[in-house]
Amino acid sequence: MSKVISIINLKGGVAKTTTTVQLAECLVTEFDKKVLVIDLDPQTNATVALINDSKWEKLDDENKTLYHLFNDKLEKTTLFNIDKAIQTGVSNLYLNNLHLLASNIKFISIQDRISEIPQKCDHTINPMEVLKTVIQPILADYDYVLIDCPPNLGFITKNGLEISDYYFIPTIPDRLSTYGIPQIVSTIDNFAKMRKLKVRCMGLLMTKYSSNSEAHKAGKRTLPARFKDMFKKIKSSPAPVFSTVMPQANATSDAMQYNQYPDTFKQKYGYSKSLGKPLHQYVVDLTKEFIQNAR
């Protein structure tokens, strides 16, 4: 049975996309799973991490990005075809079981108009169900569907939440990066109740952790209790803070560059060590915990 997870934080630069790509590639290479990445973020970082720029430009020209799905509803066109839009065998590791639905920077030009979709479509479709209408029939083809959401809680993000079993929050363990997490938890709780959705929080992951930072060390100590209290305030069962803590490392940033051509997953994510553990092992440990919590 497929598990659908939206990956979200309202703060940029917290390794949200990096976490999405790490999990996707590790699930396929190390755990033999079939994975679809849905890139809903207009920044398109997950897209360009998994396909090269020329491939993305071709998808744009051929109406094969998720922007075209939403724009069809606004312009009353039928240019987008889900079967043709799904890109198979993506990643510079050339993974047959890793697929992608690409994003597009043009999302920025229409994201404020998505509320117009019901009127444009004679009230036959809800603006939060555009993605659901095309993706629902194929979800069962995958073990995991990972949705890289924009850094907001607008209609595009809600399209992801609408089909999700879980949402997952990566964050740097400092005050600025965690400031918006209570809003994420409370807003999604209200949205799920209003829409009668099953989506719930899988947990929180600390990313870009620097053992030399006093702010990070303080955040690591206090964040579990703070996160638990967020659920107490909405009278909901708490979600866990993952025991895996992802370290700050230049090699992790380099791994997101498509024009690197590693031979293996371990080579891509690095053999150099942080606190005595190879960097690639952090990704594997994260993925093991992710699989366990998705059950």
N, C-alpha and C positions, 0 to 999 in steps of 0.2 A: 504493500500500500504506500502510495507516494506521500512524502512529507513536504509541506510547503512552508518556507520560512522567509519572512521579510526582515531584512537587516537594516537597522535605522539608528540614526542619531541626528539631532537638530544642529549639532556643531560639526563643521567641516574639519578635515585634517586629523581625524581620530582613528584612521585606518579602517573605516567602514568598507570601502571597496577592496582594500588589501585583504581584509578578513574574508570577504565574499569569494575572492579569487583563490585564496589559500585553501579554504574549505572545499571549493569546487574541485580543484586539481587534486587535492589529497583524497577526497572521497572516491575519485575515479582511479587514481594510480595505486593508492595503498589499500583501499577497501573494496575495489571492484564494483563500484556503484555507477549507475547511470544518472547523470545530473544535467539539469537545464538551468542556466543562469538567465534571469530576466533583468535587464538593465533599464530601470525606470528613471535613472538620474540624468538630467540634461547635461551634466558634465561629461558623460559618456566614458568615464575612467575605466569601468569594468569592460566595456566594449573594446577600447583600444588596448587593454591589457591582454585581451584574448584573440583579437584579430589585428592585422596591420592596417595602417592608415588608408592604403589604396583599396583594400577590401571594404573598409567602412564607406569610403566615398562611392564605391560601386553600389553598395546596399542603399545608400541615400538616393542615388540616381535611379535605382530600380524600385523605389517605394517599398523597401523591405526593412524599415526600422519601425519601432513602436510609435514614433511621431506620426507616421503615416496612418496607423490604425486610428488614432484619435482624430487626426485631421480629416479622415474620411467622414467621421460623424458630423464634424462641423461644416464641411463643404458638400455633403451629400454625394460623395464619390465612393468608388469601390476599388481603389488601387491596391490596398493591402491584402495579401494572401498569407495566412499563417503558415501553411505548409512550405511555401517558398521562402518565407522570412526566417524560419529557423535555420541557423547555421550549425552544421555538424562538424565534428572533428576539429574543434577550435583549440586554442592555446598553442604556444610555441613548443609544447611537449607533444603536439599532434595526437590528441586524445580522442579516439573514435566515440567514446561514450560521454563526452562533454559537449553540450550544445548551448547555443546562445540566441537570445532575442535581443537585438541591438538597440541601443538608445540613439538619440540624435540631439544635437545642440539646439535644433529648431523647436524642441519642446518649450523652450523659454518663450517663444513667440505666441504660443497658444495656451500655456498653462492657466492663464487668468480667464480664458474663454470656455474652459471645460464645463462650467456651470450652464452654458448655453445649449449643451448637447440635447437635453430633453426636448427643448423647443425646436431645435433643428431636426430632430428625428420624430416629430409628432408624438412626443411623450411615450415612445415605444422602448426607450432605454434610459436607465439611470446613469448619471455621470460617474458613479462609483463602480459600475459593472461593465465598463467598456472592455477591459482586459478579460474579465470573466467570460464574456460571450464567446471569445475565440479560443481561450486556453483550457476551459473546462474539459472539452472532449479529449485532450491529449495528456492531461496530468498523470493519468495512470501509466503512461509510457516511461515514467521516470521514477527512480527511487527517491531523489531529492530535487526540489525546485527552490533555488535561492534567488531572492529578489533584492537587488541593490536599489534601495529607495532614495529619493531626494532628501536633502536635509530640511524637510518641513513636513507638516501634517495636512497638506492640501489634497486636492482630488486625485492627483497622480499617485501619491503614497497610499491613499485610501483604496485605490484600485488594487494595489498589492495586498493590503490587509484584508480586503474582501475575500480573497481566495486562500489566505494563509491559515495554517494550523498554529503557527507561533510567530512571534517577533523576537528579535535578538538584538541586544544593544552593545556594540563595541564602544569603549571610551578610554581616553587617557585618564588616569586617576588623579586629576587635579580639579580644582574648584570650577574653573572656567568651562572645562569640557563636560562636567557632570551637572552643570547648572540647570540644563533643560530636561534632565531625565525625569523629574517628577511630572513635568508637563506631558512627556511621552506616555508615561504609565497611566496617568489619569485620563488623558484624552482618548487613548486607545481603549481603555476600560469603558468609557462612556459610549464610544463609537460601537464597540462590540455589543453592548447592551441594546443600543438603539437599533442596530442592524440584525440583532439576534445571530451573531457570529460566534464561532468556536475558538477564534484566535486568542491565544494567551501568551504570556511572556515565557520564553525559554530560559532567559537569564541574561547576565551582564558579563562582558569580557573586558578585562583591563589590558590595554594595548600601549605600545610605545613606552613601556616602563623603563625608567632609568633608576638603577639602584643608587646612583650618586645624588639623586634629587630628593631633598627633604620634603618637598611638596608631594612627590609621588609616594614616598614612604608613608607620609601621613595619610594620603588618600587610600593607600592599600590597607591601612589599619582601620580606617573609619568607614570606608565605603560599604562593606557588608551590612553593618547596622543601619546606615542611612538608607540603603536600598530596601532592606526589610521594612523599614518604617514607612516607605512610600506605599507599600501594599497594605500595610495596616490602616493607613488613612483612607483607602478606598474599600476597606473591609474585604480584602481578597487574599487568597493564599500566596505567600511570598515566592518569588522565583529566586534561584540561586545566583550567587556570584561564582563564576567558573574558577576552579582552583588553578587552572593553567593561566599564567600571566605572560603575555607576549612582550618580549624585550624590544627596546629601541635598538635598531641595527641598520646600518647603511645597506647591507646585503638584502634586507627585506624590501627596501625601496627599489633597489636595482632589479629585483625579481619581477617587478611589475612592468618592466620595459620589454615590449614584445620583441624588439630587435636583438635581444640576447638569445642564444640558441643552445640551451643546456641539453645534455644527453639524458638526464634522469631527473626525477623529482628532487632527490636529495641534493644533487648538484645545483639545481635551480634555487633552492631555499637555503643552501649554505652548509658547509661543514665546520665553519668557524664556531667557536663556543661562546656562550653567554652564561655566566654562573655555572660553568662546568658542563653545560649541555649543548650539543650541536643545534644550530638554529633550525635545521629541518625537523628535528625531533620535537620542537615546540609546536610546529604545525600539526604533526601527527598526534601529539598529546591533546591539542585543542580539538582535533577532529574526533578522536575517541570520545571525549567528553560530550561533544556536540551530538554524536550518534546516541550516546546513552541518554541524554536529556530529551532527545526527540522521541524516545519511546514512551 
